[in-house]
Amino acid sequence: MRSRDLKPLFPALVAGLAASWLVAQDDREHEYRLNLDVGYRWEAMFRGSRDLYRTQLDLGEGPKLFAAELYFAPASGANQLLDRLQINLDSWGGEPYNVARVRAAKNGVYELDFNYQNIHYFSSIPSFANPLLGAGSLSSQHREDTSLRTSTLSLRLRPGRAFQPFIGYQRTTRGGPVLTTFWGDNDEFLLAKNLDFSSDDLRGGIVVDLDRLSFRIEQGARWYRDLSAFLAEDPQTGNSNRPYLGRQLFLDEFAGGQDVKSRAIPYSTAAVTARPLDTVTLQGRFSYSMADFRTTYHESLAGNFFSFPELRAFYSGLENRTSGTVKQPNLYLDLSAQWQATSWLRLVERFRSHRHHVSGYRLARLSYFNVDRPLATRLVPRIDQESLLDSFLGMNVDTEQFEVQVTPYRGLLLRGGFRLERRELELENIYKQETDVLIVGGSYRFSARHHFGVEYERGRSDRPIFRTDRNDFDRVRLHGRLSPFEKLELSGNVTLADQESDLVSFSADSRLYSAQFTYRPLDRLTVTGQWERTRLNTSIPYLIPQTFTWSDFFFREFGNYGNLLVDLRLVRNSRLTLGYAVWGNSGDFPVNYHQPVARFEMPVGERVVAYAQWNYYDYNEKLTLYPQDYRAHLATMGLRFSMGK
């Protein structure tokens, strides 16, 4: 199983232990708290696809630090540098998501925070984009085993005061092996990629908190670098493995890499809330960034390939040197105003705008070697080509919504409004879409334990921009909560949505029904459960490129999910928890997923709780074509330790 690098955690642990020792030397009263959750996990009787198990769960064996909290608050006046120190650790020891947080603070003076997180991402699905699956190959051609690490250090001065300046730095890296494919002129070949990118963020700003006005302004810059490399050392015949014009296409070797770096990317954010009058609330958010990338890419490959339509010839080698630049300005604005006209009438106006543009150019210099045209009498040793491409894409989205909320009497809320959505796509031509949406709804709260609500939206557009845009849609949602008696709570939700586009005959409808309950028949017994049913029908027309005729893609999904959890408190604060969750789909991709669980906790003295937990995962796809099922038993034993003063 995987191991995790604990070195980023050592400074935090050493600092916490040193602080605890220093505080313990003082005779005056101080506060401290230590909570630990440690254990060991075993895996047993695993069967099936290890790759899909790691893609979905990726829970490893071995010793675990599930959670740790260390808190110190020196006695008043005992420490002039800080008055509290807190360290939190979560999910260390081979888990796919690790977090460490450290905070040192002094009331009214500063707050210093350090955060570290490591997300391990594994993806390898044998049936995904695998043209050799029908021949029995279970090796995914798109595999990723990478780690995303982020470290953040931030300092806020004068916390809790009217004016609070702050500064921060963040370092992000992502790297690891990736398996992918590249299109080598009429065939696909496997490539090994070493993913290697990083970014550095430096930001600063101020928070102002006054009686009727509060705002936050932040200015930052980001530096980005991607130095990923590509390699194929072993000869390959490609995915098609079929002759092309009587000759076999193949790849002998491939080497390439990219260098994507940015100039300092400035970004600005601001948020403000103002109450000029007791009945008026104004809010606004703004963000802007301007990305500027410089890219170079090189590749060198050897083998036998056919270039069409560029050369209309076979060739045995290629050298590619490409450079380019990209600029991406991005602007977001969100403004809202609320006016409580009377005790029973509220008016709400909101405007949102998003501007995202991408412009750039690419200069490619290609050198083809040993070019052999099918009807030519001799080889051409080398052909050089140069191509320049520039492009622009802009997407502008504006949304304006006005809503009236009426409370005719206590507990009853009625709302109605109108939303106008405008979208504009800029390419060589400009494509526009306007959507008018009617909004109505209401809710009634009988008491704190009983309420019911309904919401309805009806939208109509003048035209679609993209093929699967919704031209017309209707959506209704009903939700409520009911408690027939004190020990039983019921809640439910029904969501119905239909959408279609008359221009391309695209249609989709979805249905969601869910219900939850909590039942406490005894003080020591709690039973909770949930049921959810979904239905999705989609029909999308598409053009068959070989025959230039239209056909339809249909997808049907009928899903059910349910879980039941029983929690029983036994003698001497022992606890037994039994649960079962199952998800099933009987549509075009039938699958069942069973997840039972059992857990037992027992106090061992005043400060220690011992526990044991069993989990079972049974993933079963009902299509025999895709052997991606797995079954796994996980057993965990651990101790929770707590002490404090």
N, C-alpha and C positions, 0 to 999 in steps of 0.2 A: 504494500500500500504506500501511498505518498507520505512524505515527511514535509514538515513546514519549517521555514526559517524563523527561529525565535529571536534572532539577534536584535531586531528593532524593538523588542520588548524589554531587553535587559536594562537600558537606562531608566525606564519608568519603574521597574521593580527595585533597582538599587536606590533610586531617589525616595521611593515610598518607604523602604525599610530603614534608610538612614534617617528620614524624618520621624518615623515612629520611635527610633532609638533616642533621638535628641529630645523629643517631647517627653518620653518616659523618664528621662533624667530629672525633669523638673518636679518639684514637690507640689506645685499648685495644681488645681483641678484642670483637667483637660478632657476633651471628648474624643473617642475613637470608635471605629466600627470596622470589623473585618468579617467578610462573608466569602466562603469558598465553596465551589461545587466541582468536585473532581471525581473521575471515574475511569472505567475501562470498558471498551466495547469490543465484543467478539462477533464475528460473522460465521454462520454455519449453514451447511447444506445449500450452497448457492448453485443454481442451475439456470442455464439460458445465456442470454447475450450480456456479457460484461460491459460492452461498449454502451449499450442503451441504458443499463443500470447507472453507469457513471454519468451519462448525459443527463439523466433525470434526477438522480439523488447524489451519488458520489460521496457517500458516508463511509469513512474508513475505519479500520480497526486500530486498537492500541490504546495507550493512556490518553486521557482527555482532561483538559481544563475547560469545563463547560461555562463557568462564570466565576469571576472574582471581583470583589469590591473592597477597597481599602480607603477609609475616610479618617482624617485627622483634623481636629479643631483645637489648637493650643489654648491654654487658659489665657484669659484676657491679660495682655501685656507681656506674655511669655515669649513671644516671637515678634520682632519688629518687621520681618519680611513677609509673613503670611499669617492669615488666621484660619485658613482651611486648605487642605490638600486632599484630592480625591483621585483614585486610580480605579478604572474599570477595565476588565478583560472579558471577552466573550469568544467562545468557540475556538480554542487553541488545541493543537495536537492532531493535525491531519484532517481538519474539517475544511470544507470548501469556502467558508466565509469566516474570516478572523477580524476582530476589532479590538483596538486598545485605545483608551481615552484617559488623559491626564489633565487635571485642572488644579492650578494653584491660584489663590485669590486672597485679596485683602479688601475688606468692605470699604466701598467708596474710593478705593485707590486704583486697583487693577484687577483684571481677570486674564490669566494666561492659560491657553488651551492647546493641547497637542492631541491630535487624532491620527490614528493609523488604521488602515483597513486593507485586507488582502482578499481579493475575490479570485478563486481558482475556477477557470472556465474550461470545461471539457465538453466536446461535442463530437460524436461519431455515430451516425445513424446509418446502418448498413443499407437501408432501402432508399435513402435520400440521394437523388441525382446519381444513381449507380447503374450505368448501362450494362454492366456485366452481372447484375443480380440474377437475371434469368438463366445465366450459365452456371449459377451456383456460387458466385463470389460474394462473400459476406464482408469483404474489406471495403470500408467506406473510402471514397475518393475525396471526401471533404471532411477532414479531421482537424480538430484544434485542441491543444493542451497548453493553455497559456494562463498567466497570472497577471492580474491588474492590481497594482499596489499604489496606494495614495497616502501621502503624509501631509498633514496640515498643521501649521503653527500660527496661532492668532493671538493678538494682544489687544484688549480693550481697556482704556483708561477711564477713570471716574465712573464706574458702573453705578447705575441707579441715580445719577445726577442728570441735570438738564442737558448738558453737553458732554457727549461721550465719543471721543476720537478712537479709532481702531486701525490696526494694520495687520496684514496676514500674508502668509506665503504657503504655497501648495506645490508639491512635487508629485507627478503621476508618471508611472512607467507601466508598460505592458510588453511582455515578451514570452517566447516559447515556441515550440515547433508547431507548424501548421502544414497539413497536406491539402493540396488543391490541384486544379487542372488549368491548362492553358490551351487555347485554340491555335493549333499549328497548321493553319491552312488546310482545311478539309478533314481534320481529325483532331482528337483531343489526346493530350498526354499528361501524365502525372508529374507534379512538381512538389519538391519539399521547400517549404518557406520558413525562414527564421524571422519571426515577427519581433521587431525591436523599435518601439516608439516611446517617446517621453515628452512631457510638457511641464513647464514651470510657470506658475502664476504668482504675481506680486500685486497686492491690492491694498487700498487704504481709503478711509472715509470718516464720516462722522454721523452720529445719531443725535438728534435733537428732540427732546421730549418736554413740551410745554403744556400749559393747561388746555388750550384749545387747538394746539398745533403740534404735530409730531412728524418728523421726516427723517429719512436715511438717504445719504448720498455716498456712493462708492465709485471709485475710479481704479481700474486695474489694467494690467497688461499680461499677455500670455506669449510664451515662446514654445514653439512646437518643432519636433524633429522625428522623422521616420527613416530609419536606416535598414529596412527589411531587405533580406537577400533571398534569392531563389536558386535552386540547384536540382539537376537531374543527372546522375552519373551513370546509371545503368541503361543499356539500350531497351527501347520499347517499340512495340508495333502499333500502339494506339488503341483506342476503344473500338473503332469500327472493324479493324483487322480484315478489311476487304481491299482488294486491289483497286487502284484508281487509274483508269485508262490503261489497264494491263500491268501496272506496276504497283508494288507494295510500298505504302508510305510507312516511315519509321523515324524514330528519334534516337540518335546515338548519345548525344550529350547536350546539356543546357546549363548555362550559367548567367545569372543576371542579378540586378539589384536596383534599388531606388533610394534617392535621397530627397525627401520632402521636408523642407524647412520653412519656417515663417519668419518674417520680420516681427518686431513687437506688435502683437495684436491688441490694440486698445479696446477696452470695453467700459461702459458706463452704465450704472443702474441708479435709480432713484425711486423712492416710495414716499408718499405724503398722505396724511390724514388730517383734515381740518374740520372744526365745528364752529363756523362763524356765528351761528345761532343755535339755541338749544334744540331747534326742530330741523336743522339742516346739517347733513354730514357729507363732506366731499372727500373722495379718495382718488388717488392716481398712482400709477406705476409706469416706469419708463426704463427701457434698456436699449443699448446700442453697442454694436461691435463692428469692427472692420478688419476682416481677415485678409492677409496678403501672403500667398504661398509661392515659393520658388521650387520647382521640381526638376530633377534630372533622373532619367531612367536609361539603363543599358541592358542589353541582352545579346548573348551569342549562342547560336544553336547549330548543330550539325546533324545530318541525316539525309532523308529523302522526302521532299515536300512538293506540293503543287500549289502554285499561286494563281488564284482566280478571284476577281477579274484583272488584277494589277498586271501580271506578266503573262498569264495563260501559258505557264511553262513549269516544268519541274526544276528544282534547284537543290543543292546539297548543303548549303550553309547560308547563314544570315547574321549580319551585324547590325544592331539597331541602337542608335544614339538619339534619345528624345529629350527635349527640354521644354518647359512651359511655365506659365504663371497663371495664377487664379486669384481673383479678388471677390470677396463675399461680404458686402455690407448687409447688416441685419438690424432692423428697427422694430421695436414692439412698444405699443402704447395702450394703456388701459385706464379709462377715466369713468368714474361713476359719481352720481349724486342722488341723495335720498332726502326727501322732504316729508316730515311728519306733519301734514297739513292740519289734521285734527286728531283726536284720540282714536278715531276709527278709520282714518284715511291716510295712506302712505303712497307717495309717488316715487318711483325709482327709474332713473335713466342711466344707461351704461353704453359706452362706446369703446370698441377695441379695434386696433389697427396693427397689421403685421406686414412688413415689407422685407422681402428676402430676394436678393439679386445675386447672380453668379455670372461673372464674365472672365474670359481668359483666352489664351492662345496656346498652341502646341506646334513645335517645330520638330519634325522627325526626319532623320537622315538614315536611310536604309541602304545596305550593301548586300546584294545577292551574289552568291558564288556558284560557278558551274551550272549556269542556266541552260536547260535543255528543252527547247520547244518541240512538241510532238512531230511537227512536219519539217523541222530544220535539219540540215545536214551536218552541223557541227555545234559543239558547245560554245557558249559565251562565257569566258572566264569570270567576268564580273560586270554587274550592272548596278549603278548608283542611282538612287532616287531621293528626292527631297520634297517634302510636302508641308505646307503651312495651313493650319486650321485655327480659326477664331470662332468664338461662340458667345452667346449671351442668353441667359434665362432669368426671367423675373416673375415672382409670384407675389401678388398683392391681395390681401384679404382684409375687408372692413366689415365689422358687425356693429349694428346699432339696435338697442333694445329698449323699449319703454314698457313699464309695467305699473299697474294700479293694484294696490292691495287694500282690501276693505275688511274691517272687523265689525260687523253689525252688532254682535254681542259677544260676550266673553267666551273664548274657546273656539269660535268659528272664524276662519280666515278664508276669504275669497280673493282670487287673483286673476287678472286678465291682462294681456299685453300683446305686443307686436314686435317681431324681430326682422330686420332687413339685413341679409347677408350678400355682400358683393365680393366676387372673386375675379381676378384678372391675371391671365397668363400671358407673358410677353416672350415670344420667340421671334421668328421672322415676321410673323403676324401677331396681332393681339386678339386674344379670345376672352370674352367676358361672360359672366354668369351672374344673375340676380335671383335670389330666393326670398320669397315672402313667407314668414312663418307666423301663424296664429298661435297664441299661448293662452290657455285657460286652465284653471285648477282651483282646488280648495281643500281645506282640511278642517277637521273638527276634533277637538280634544275634550273628551268627556271628563277626564280627570288625569292625574299624573300617570295612571296605569292604563288608560284607554284612549286611543286616538285612531283616526281614519283619514286617509287623504287620497286624492285623485289628481292626476296631471295629464294634460292632453296637448299635443303639438301637431299642427297640420302645416306642411310646407309645400310650396309650389315654385318651381324654377322655370325660367324662360328657355334655357338650353343647357345641356351638359358641356363640360370642357373635356373631361376624360371619359373613356368608354364606360367605366363602371360608376360614374357619378350618379347620384340619386337625383332624378328630375322632380319626382313627386314623392312625398313620404307622409305617413301618418304614424304617430307613436302615442300610446296611452299607457299610463302606469298607475296601478292601484296599490296602496300599501296601508298597513294598519297594525295595531297592537291591541291585544285584549287580555285581560286577566280575570277570568270568571270567579276565581277566589284567590286568596292571598298566596297560596303555595303553587299556583300554576300561572305561567305567562306564555301567551301565544303571540306570534307575529307572522306576517306573511307579505308577499309581494307578487304582483302579476304585471308583466311588461309585455306588450304586444306592439310589434313594429312591422310596417310594410313599406317597401320602397320600390320604385321602378323608373325606367327611362324609356320613353316612347321612341326616342330617336334610334336607339340600337337594340330595342326589345330586351333590355336588361331588367331583371326583376329579382327581388329577394324578400323573404319574410322570415321573421324570427319570433319565437315565443319563449317566454321565461316564466315559470311558476315556481315559487319557493315558499317554504313554511318552516318555522323554527318553534321549539318549545323548551321551556325549563320547568321542571316539576320537582318540588321539594316535599315529598310526603312525610319525611321525618327530618328532625334537626340534623341527623348524621348522614342523610342520604339525599343526593342530588342527581337527577336524571336530565340530560339535555339531548336534543336531537335536531336534525335538520334534514329536509328533503328538497330537492331541486330538480326540475325537469325543463329541458331546453329542446327547442326545435328550430332548425335552420334549413330553409329551402332556397337555393340560388340557381339562377339560369343566366349564363353569360354567353352571348354569341361571339364566335371568333372565325377568322379567315384561315382556311387551310392553304399554306403557301405553295404546296406542290400542284394543287388543282385550281386555286383561286376561287374556291367555292366556300359558302358559309355553312357552319355547323354550330351546335350548341353544346356548351359545357354545363352539366348538371351536377350539383352536389347536394346531398341530403344528410342531415345529421339529426338524430333523435337521442338525446343524452339524458341520463338519470344519475343523480348523485344523492347519496344518503349517508348519514353518520348517526351513531348513537353512543353516548358516553355516560357511564354510571360511576359516580364517585361516592364511596362509602367510607366514613370515618369510623374506625374501630376503637378498641379499648386503648388507653394510654396514648392517645393522639396518633395511633397508627392509621394508615390510609390505604385503601385499595381502589384502584381505578381500572375499569374495563371499558374498552371502546372498540368500535368497528366502523370502518368507512369503506364505501364501495362506489365506484364510478363506472358507468357502462354506457356505451354508445352502440346503437343498432342501425346506424345509417350506412353511408357508403364506406366508412372506415370503422367497422365494428371492433370494439375493444372492451375489455373488462379490467378493472384495477381494484384489487382488494387490499385493505390495509388495517388488519386488526392490531390491537395494542393492549398490553396489560402492564400495570405498574403497582408496586407495593412499596410503601414507605413506613419506616419504624424508627422512632427516636431512640438514640443510644446516649443516655445522659441528658443534661440540660442543653448542651450546645451542639450536639451532633445528631444528624438524621441519616440513617442508612437507607438506600433504596435499590431496587432491582427493576429493570424494565425489559420487556420483550416486544419487538416489532416484527411484523411479517409483511413483506411486499410481494404481491402476486400480480404481475403485469402480463396480460394475455391478449394478444391481437388475434382476431378471429379469421384473419386471412392467412392461409397456409403458405402463400407465396412469400411472405415476409417472416422469416424465423427470428423474430426480435423479442420473444417473450423472455421473462426472467422471474425467478423466485428466490427470495433471500430472507433468512432469519437473522435478526440482529439482537443480541443480548447485551445489556448494559448494567453494570453494577457500580455504585458510587456512594460518596459521602458528601453531605452538606454540613459545613462547619460555620458557626457564627459566634462572635464574641463582641463585646462592646462595653463602653463605659460612658 
